[in-house]
Amino acid sequence: MPLYIKSVEKLINEFRKLPAIGPKSARRIVYYLLKLPPRQIEDFARSLIEMKEKVKFCSLCHNLSEEDICHICRDGSRDQEKICIVEEVGDVTILEKTGRYRGLYHVLGGLLSPIDNIGPTELRIPGLMERIKKNRVSEVIIALNPTVEGESTAMYIKKIVTPLGAKPTMLASGLPVGGDLEYADEITIGRALTDRREI
Amino acid sequence: MPLYIKSVEKLINEFRKLPAIGPKSARRIVYYLLKLPPRQIEDFARSLIEMKEKVKFCSLCHNLSEEDICHICRDGSRDQEKICIVEEVGDVTILEKTGRYRGLYHVLGGLLSPIDNIGPTELRIPGLMERIKKNRVSEVIIALNPTVEGESTAMYIKKIVTPLGAKPTMLASGLPVGGDLEYADEITIGRALTDRREI
């Protein structure tokens, strides 16, 4: 006799794979879904598929976009001579929310990490260098998390952008060292943007 | 210019509706999903729909089931004269995991709560009384959370099952008062089952 219902356990396992969801939360979520009308579940499933179909990554900055070029790169009113470098797409939204930045972005997709075999070629460094040359970028604002990997990636970027004539700057302190950009408040991030310092 | 991608925000909102998921976790989950291959997203969406299509509630005990009658009610080797009353379907799995109970179950679907207008007719009390009479149930084990609503629901059940000839018992203490059955460990729940006391 089975202790569990197969289709229920399968879905619990799908939820367990997601970040920040443990086994008890996964079970709780699935029991909650079981009580919902079928229509709502179908909406949920459709939103999943739709997002995956519609959302691409901008071919210039690798930010999320429903078009080939994202709305930030398309926006001619933004300062084309400034590029802000972030680790993940989520960081673009976090910085945009501060309303203190009107330049472009470049999403690295990770940080340098010799332990995990992530070198410059694994990140989107070649594309960044191309954009710096083409846009005659005067400033590269490095907005990475203040961790060991973040700082060493920043140092690497400083080394490669300086010969291209771009001034490297980074977010001012104000972010607690060892912390995560994702959990800082908007005012702190806004101030850190304004107070960015040359490195 | 939109700050957000519509299909991404829509999915974040779907995740925010789920229990135990806050706005930051929802965003984190969706960015994680964006990195997965489309195949895995389709599997996830299909698991959702499939579960909703396949899973019904047992017409006798209201436990989850892919058939009209669940595997526990169908199991002739189980003690038909004992019924264990639980609040939610998840509680059946928790009790089954202890391996200490071989009777049947009855899922109430909630607790009595005058404030929320939940009276005996909102719960599955009539079905319970019918089953007690039909199976000539000798013992009704009340396995509800040791909260105010749980205790008062237990008292109500004691009052209605006693005239039907069934002895009401409840889980022994061992569960911290004011706590939640879902977060207790299996050994504690197993001991509470063995030490159940008459009320």
Contacts between the chains, C-beta under 8 A, distances in Angstrom:
chain1	res1	chain2	res2	distance
A	1	B	71	5.2
A	1	B	72	7.9
A	1	B	75	6.0
A	2	B	71	6.3
A	3	B	93	7.2
A	3	B	96	5.5
A	3	B	97	7.4
A	4	B	93	6.9
A	5	B	54	8.0
A	5	B	55	6.0
A	5	B	64	5.0
A	5	B	65	6.9
A	5	B	66	6.0
A	6	B	66	7.3
A	7	B	47	7.4
A	7	B	50	5.3
A	7	B	51	4.4
A	7	B	54	4.6
A	7	B	55	5.9
A	7	B	66	6.9
A	8	B	51	6.0
A	8	B	55	6.0
A	8	B	64	6.1
A	10	B	47	5.3
A	10	B	50	7.6
A	10	B	51	7.2
A	11	B	47	4.7
A	11	B	48	6.4
A	11	B	50	8.0
A	11	B	51	4.7
A	14	B	43	7.3
A	14	B	44	5.0
A	14	B	47	5.1
A	14	B	48	8.0
A	18	B	29	4.9
A	18	B	32	6.4
A	18	B	33	7.7
A	19	B	25	7.7
A	19	B	28	5.4
A	19	B	29	6.1
A	19	B	32	5.2
A	20	B	21	7.7
A	20	B	25	4.5
A	20	B	28	6.0
A	20	B	29	6.9
A	21	B	20	7.7
A	21	B	21	7.5
A	21	B	25	7.8
A	21	B	29	7.5
A	24	B	182	6.8
A	24	B	183	7.3
A	25	B	19	7.7
A	25	B	20	4.5
A	25	B	21	7.8
A	27	B	90	6.3
A	27	B	93	7.9
A	28	B	19	5.4
A	28	B	20	6.0
A	28	B	90	7.4
A	28	B	182	7.3
A	29	B	18	4.9
A	29	B	19	6.1
A	29	B	20	6.9
A	29	B	21	7.5
A	30	B	51	7.3
A	31	B	88	6.7
A	31	B	89	6.2
A	31	B	90	4.9
A	32	B	18	6.5
A	32	B	19	5.2
A	33	B	18	7.7
A	33	B	48	7.3
A	33	B	51	7.4
A	33	B	52	7.4
A	34	B	51	7.5
A	34	B	52	7.7
A	34	B	55	6.3
A	34	B	64	7.0
A	34	B	89	7.3
A	38	B	52	5.2
A	38	B	53	7.8
A	41	B	48	5.6
A	41	B	49	6.7
A	41	B	51	8.0
A	41	B	52	4.5
A	42	B	49	6.6
A	42	B	52	7.8
A	43	B	14	7.4
A	44	B	14	5.0
A	44	B	48	6.2
A	45	B	45	4.0
A	45	B	46	7.6
A	45	B	48	4.6
A	45	B	49	5.2
A	46	B	45	7.6
A	47	B	7	7.4
A	47	B	10	5.3
A	47	B	11	4.7
A	47	B	14	5.1
A	48	B	11	6.4
A	48	B	33	7.3
A	48	B	41	5.6
A	48	B	44	6.2
A	48	B	45	4.6
A	48	B	48	7.7
A	49	B	41	6.7
A	49	B	42	6.6
A	49	B	45	5.2
A	50	B	7	5.4
A	50	B	10	7.6
A	51	B	7	4.4
A	51	B	8	5.9
A	51	B	10	7.2
A	51	B	11	4.7
A	51	B	30	7.3
A	51	B	33	7.4
A	51	B	34	7.4
A	51	B	41	8.0
A	52	B	33	7.5
A	52	B	34	7.7
A	52	B	38	5.1
A	52	B	41	4.5
A	52	B	42	7.8
A	53	B	38	7.7
A	54	B	5	8.0
A	54	B	7	4.6
A	55	B	5	5.9
A	55	B	7	5.9
A	55	B	8	6.0
A	55	B	34	6.3
A	64	B	5	5.0
A	64	B	8	6.1
A	64	B	34	7.0
A	65	B	5	6.9
A	66	B	5	6.0
A	66	B	6	7.4
A	66	B	7	7.0
A	71	B	1	5.2
A	71	B	2	6.3
A	72	B	1	7.9
A	75	B	1	5.9
A	88	B	31	6.7
A	89	B	31	6.2
A	89	B	34	7.3
A	90	B	27	6.4
A	90	B	28	7.4
A	90	B	31	4.9
A	93	B	3	7.2
A	93	B	4	6.9
A	93	B	27	7.9
A	96	B	3	5.6
A	97	B	3	7.4
A	182	B	24	6.8
A	182	B	28	7.4
A	183	B	24	7.4
